[in-house]
Each structure stands twice: as C-alpha cells, then as structure tokens.
Amino acid sequence: MPSVNSFVQSTKIDKLHPYYDVIVIGAGIAGLICASFLAKNGKKVLLIEQHFIPGGYCTSFKRKGFHFDAAVHHIGGCGKWSVVGRCFKTLGIEMDFYHLDPMDNLIFPSFNIEIPADLDEYLLRLQARYPNEKDNIKFFFQDFTKLYRATFNNEKSQIIEKYKDMTYGMMLNHFFEDNELKMVLSGQWGYIGLAPSKASALAMSQMMINYLKDGAFFPKGGTQEFANAIFRKFIDFGGHVMLSSKVKKILKNRISVAGVKLNDGKEISSRVVVSNVDARQTFYDLLEDNNDVEAVYLKKIEGMKESCSFFLLYLGVGGGIDLNNLKRGFYLSGSGFDTIESEWMYISVPTKICPTLAPQNKQIISLVVYKKDEFYKNVIDWKLLKDNMIESTLEKLENYLPDIKKYTEVIEAATPKTLERYTLNTNGAAYGWAVSVDQIWDQRLSPTTPIGGLYLTGHWTRPGPGICAVVSSGWGVANLILENWR
Ligand SMILES: Cc1cc2nc3c(=O)[nH]c(=O)nc-3n(C[C@H](O)[C@H](O)[C@H](O)COP(=O)(O)OP(=O)(O)OC[C@H]3O[C@@H](n4cnc5c(N)ncnc54)[C@H](O)[C@@H]3O)c2cc1C
C-alpha cells in the first residue's frame, strides 16, 4: 500500500508563475475540486495549502504501520448518479469505494437499531417496530425526501418554504408522538454536529436522505486516497501547487482582489482568489483590509456561530482481540428525545472495511467523542485534557471490550485544538458554521462576496458541511467563476 503522503508534492519553485488566473487558498476537498475544474477548463491555477498534505479534514496519518484516517469516516453521494460520482466522472477520476451495509447502527442504553443501506427497507423496518406511527412514518419520509430533492436541486419551492424555518426537532414533533421513534430518527445528528432542538430540518434531510438513498462509502486505501486522487488529477490538468505554504494576506486592488501574500513575504498576483479557509478568518485576518466590505456583511459574519468540534481517539490493536461484536455506529447516552443532545461516542473499525489499513492480523479502532461546547470553554492545559480524555474514553470502551488496553499497541488522540492546528478551522469546528435554521440555505454565506474576484468554497459557505456538500460547493464555485470570466 502506498504511504499516505505518496505522490503529493509541491510544484518546483522555478516552475511557478508570477501571475495566475486563479489562486485557491486551502487544499481541503472543496479547494481541490474547485481548482481541478478550473484547471481542466484551461485556467492557470495555483493551489496553496499550509499543511504538507492535501485534503484538510479528509487526510490520514501513519503510525507503526497503521493508517489512521484523521477525521472523515465515510462519504455520501459516491454512487454513479450522485454528486461525488458525477463529479469524479466529469473530472475523469477513478476511485474504488466500499459500500457500507448496514449504513449505520444506533446503540441506545436499552436498545439497538440497525440502519440498512436502503431507504425503503428502513421505512418498512420502522413501520414494523412502531405500528401506531405507520402512516406518519410514510408521510414523514415523503416530505423529508422532497425536502432533500429541493435542497439538492437548489430550487425555491413550497416544501422549502414549509420547513426552512423549522428545526429538525419541530419537524419530528409535527409528525410523531412516539418518543423512542423520535430518538431513533435523531440518532445520527452527530453527522451534522447540531442536536435536533437546534439543527435545521433542511440540513438533516440533506445528510440523512443522502446516506439512506445512495448509501455511505469508504474509499479503498483510506480517506487520504480520496484527496490524493483529486490532487493528482489537478496536477494532470497542469495545476500548480504549494504545500507547506501559508497565505498570510489576500491582496486587494481597490475593491477587487489582486493576489496573495505568503507567510514568507512572497507575493503572487491573480485575477481571482478562492478561499477554502474559515470565512471569519478570510474577512478579518486574511483580507488586506476590509474597509470596502459593507458593515452589514461583516456584522453578519461576526455574529455567526461555528459548529461543534470533537475529541478523537485512534487505536492500533494487536491480533487476538475479537472485534466481531463491536458495532460501527453511534453509542448514545440519552434515554429520551429531550436528552438526545447529551454526550455520545461514535465507534468504527475501519480495518473491518479495508483490512490493508493495518499490518496483517491487526486492527484499527477509531472513536469520536462529542461533548457540549461548555466542556471546552476555558481549557488552559490541552495536553492534560487530552490525557484525561484518552483515559475516560478507554474506560468507556472497556464496557464493550474489557481487554482493550491489553491489546492496544498504538494510541493517538486529537482534541479540538489539534484539529484547529492542522486545518486552521476556528476551535476545530468540524462542519464550518453550525447548521442552525438561521445559518443554512440562503442564510449561509454565499460563495460570491462583496469583494470583486473573491469567492468562498467549502463548509463555511453553501450548501453546507460534509464531503459530499463541499464537493458540490467546489464544483459550483468553479462553474460560477467560469461563467463570470466570459
Ligand atoms: C472529526 C470529524 C469527522 C468528520 N466526519 C465526516 C464524515 O465521516 N463524512 C463527511 O462527509 N464529513 C465528515 N466531517 C466533515 C468534513 O470533514 C468537512 O465538512 C469537510 O472536510 C470540509 O472540507 P473543506 O474543503 O470545506 O475544508 P477543510 O477540510 O477544513 O480544508 C481547509 C483547508 O484549508 C487550509 N488552510 C486554512 N487556512 C489556510 C491558509 N491561510 N493558507 C493555506 N492553507 C490554509 C487547511 O490547512 C485545510 O487543508 C468530519 C469532520 C470532522 C472534524
């Protein structure tokens, strides 16, 4: 298996141009996709990334022969007719995926639910389990699917009008009485990072229906392979790239962009700049000056709230441990719809999907822990917090695998601070802006900005978070730039 950072390198310095049509800041998945489409269409594109590998949150790292995926666990929309599938086909990228079936599991304190990789099958199973809600389940999924389609096609419609101001919790209360059913239909809220009482119904439909209709996919070789495949295509199209290079400023020429200045003082000119970076940083730290940006726009950004972050534990475990009964999915601690917001853990064993991620006969266990925002407020000693979290998470895992400590050969962990350090997302925000009702759909920042030639792409802009959505964002922004170019 190739090492996680094989095939990725910066363009040789003497090959770089002093001027580019477009500079893309950040090689997250949105930046990579946007840059690739622009290069494919003949633009001179420079991609600048502060990390030494591309992918943003979609990266992997290697320890003692174990290939750990840093953040992303699976990707939606990779079927032939879905967003990622169509995007890769258009770019000519070939990638092998494992299709995850069952799609997921919800492990509640007193019962478990398996979520099949098929919407119709799931609906039937729910109707069989909750016969008193049979018709409501049917009507709920009818509306939920319509809502997903309308947001997917980016069309203003009655269904959007009906739900755009509703939280997902309100939508569930509108359809159902059964407390347990509402818990089950909320169990995957971790994938958008906001509990049903605050999350937008639109955002939840985008995520859930995407996974239920098309399934969840895992890239063969791990998530870095997904990023590397796009990166390599960008290079094939003649794109230039600077890794380990941080953009310090976006330069302006009156009210339009003029290029970028790097941390080492080097300036590179361009007609267009695309920022795949945290939007607040784009306008408050990177832009040379924001004097020409309307106060109302800046105020909106100032008031927006970023999504939650996570604690992550990566374990490389030796042979002999039996992981057959360890289910991949959410381990939820709440015992009612009102408490679904409480702490949860997501566990997966990526080597059960792709055995070559670990040395022969060894396994990887990957855990994501959600804690409410307050937990991370006022942390002074992040190292101490990390050590304590490693210990407490291992103790929880011992409930399912009593001998886990005995078999563990490698332990790595990441706190929100670690995620921030590697991607520069403020406080390690996992999903850009939180997907609350007032920060989604047309309330989320537009990819076009008040500064001429400056565009946003990724999870800080529309449509929202997750790999599938940011692929759509990168592709959409490239099309916008090409249209405006003419
Ligand atoms: C723990 C975790 C688990 C997740 N699991 C999933 C999952 O299973 N499935 C899924 O679909 N989504 C998942 N997500 C969400 C998903 O990873 C993100 O929404 C998505 O990757 C965001 O992509 P992006 O391109 O917008 O930005 P990012 O991935 O944040 O990339 C931004 C890039 O910009 C670079 N950058 C920033 N500032 C500068 C600068 N000044 N100069 C140069 N470069 C700069 C960064 O280094 C980074 O590479 C998860 C997120 C987290 C944190």
The ligand as a MOL file (V3000), in Angstrom:
LIG
                    3D

  0  0  0     0  0            999 V3000
M  V30 BEGIN CTAB
M  V30 COUNTS 53 58 0 0 0
M  V30 BEGIN ATOM
M  V30 1 C -13.8900 14.5250 13.3450 0
M  V30 2 C -14.6200 14.8230 12.0670 0
M  V30 3 C -15.2970 13.8070 11.4300 0
M  V30 4 C -15.9570 14.0530 10.2380 0
M  V30 5 N -16.5520 13.0010 9.6070 0
M  V30 6 C -17.0900 13.1870 8.3980 0
M  V30 7 C -17.5550 12.0590 7.6590 0
M  V30 8 O -17.4450 10.9030 8.0930 0
M  V30 9 N -18.1170 12.2970 6.4410 0
M  V30 10 C -18.2250 13.5520 5.9170 0
M  V30 11 O -18.7400 13.7030 4.7980 0
M  V30 12 N -17.7880 14.6380 6.6130 0
M  V30 13 C -17.2060 14.4800 7.8210 0
M  V30 14 N -16.7160 15.5560 8.5090 0
M  V30 15 C -16.9020 16.9150 7.9550 0
M  V30 16 C -15.9980 17.1550 6.7710 0
M  V30 17 O -14.7370 16.6170 7.0610 0
M  V30 18 C -15.8530 18.6560 6.4540 0
M  V30 19 O -17.1120 19.2820 6.3670 0
M  V30 20 C -15.1180 18.8460 5.1290 0
M  V30 21 O -13.9770 18.0320 5.0610 0
M  V30 22 C -14.7060 20.3080 4.9660 0
M  V30 23 O -13.9730 20.4440 3.7710 0
M  V30 24 P -13.4750 21.8670 3.2890 0
M  V30 25 O -12.8550 21.6780 1.9540 0
M  V30 26 O -14.5760 22.8570 3.3870 0
M  V30 27 O -12.3950 22.3920 4.3570 0
M  V30 28 P -11.2230 21.7880 5.2400 0
M  V30 29 O -11.2000 20.3220 5.2180 0
M  V30 30 O -11.3360 22.4780 6.5450 0
M  V30 31 O -9.9160 22.3110 4.4930 0
M  V30 32 C -9.4700 23.6460 4.5470 0
M  V30 33 C -8.0060 23.6500 4.1080 0
M  V30 34 O -7.5210 24.9950 4.0850 0
M  V30 35 C -6.1880 25.0170 4.5980 0
M  V30 36 N -5.8960 26.3800 5.0510 0
M  V30 37 C -6.5570 27.0770 6.0180 0
M  V30 38 N -6.0280 28.3130 6.1370 0
M  V30 39 C -5.0230 28.3980 5.2320 0
M  V30 40 C -4.0930 29.4330 4.8830 0
M  V30 41 N -4.1180 30.6250 5.4840 0
M  V30 42 N -3.1890 29.1880 3.9160 0
M  V30 43 C -3.1530 27.9790 3.2760 0
M  V30 44 N -3.9980 26.9720 3.5800 0
M  V30 45 C -4.9280 27.1800 4.5370 0
M  V30 46 C -6.2320 23.9950 5.7040 0
M  V30 47 O -4.9500 23.5460 6.0610 0
M  V30 48 C -7.1110 22.9050 5.0920 0
M  V30 49 O -6.3420 21.9550 4.3690 0
M  V30 50 C -15.9970 15.3560 9.6840 0
M  V30 51 C -15.3040 16.3870 10.3190 0
M  V30 52 C -14.5970 16.1280 11.4930 0
M  V30 53 C -13.7900 17.2110 12.1390 0
M  V30 END ATOM
M  V30 BEGIN BOND
M  V30 1 1 1 2
M  V30 2 1 2 3
M  V30 3 2 2 52
M  V30 4 2 3 4
M  V30 5 1 4 5
M  V30 6 1 4 50
M  V30 7 2 5 6
M  V30 8 1 6 7
M  V30 9 1 6 13
M  V30 10 2 7 8
M  V30 11 1 7 9
M  V30 12 1 9 10
M  V30 13 2 10 11
M  V30 14 1 10 12
M  V30 15 2 12 13
M  V30 16 1 13 14
M  V30 17 1 14 15
M  V30 18 1 14 50
M  V30 19 1 15 16
M  V30 20 1 16 17
M  V30 21 1 16 18
M  V30 22 1 18 19
M  V30 23 1 18 20
M  V30 24 1 20 21
M  V30 25 1 20 22
M  V30 26 1 22 23
M  V30 27 1 23 24
M  V30 28 2 24 25
M  V30 29 1 24 26
M  V30 30 1 24 27
M  V30 31 1 27 28
M  V30 32 2 28 29
M  V30 33 1 28 30
M  V30 34 1 28 31
M  V30 35 1 31 32
M  V30 36 1 32 33
M  V30 37 1 33 34
M  V30 38 1 33 48
M  V30 39 1 34 35
M  V30 40 1 35 36
M  V30 41 1 35 46
M  V30 42 1 36 37
M  V30 43 1 36 45
M  V30 44 2 37 38
M  V30 45 1 38 39
M  V30 46 1 39 40
M  V30 47 2 39 45
M  V30 48 1 40 41
M  V30 49 2 40 42
M  V30 50 1 42 43
M  V30 51 2 43 44
M  V30 52 1 44 45
M  V30 53 1 46 47
M  V30 54 1 46 48
M  V30 55 1 48 49
M  V30 56 2 50 51
M  V30 57 1 51 52
M  V30 58 1 52 53
M  V30 END BOND
M  V30 END CTAB
M  END
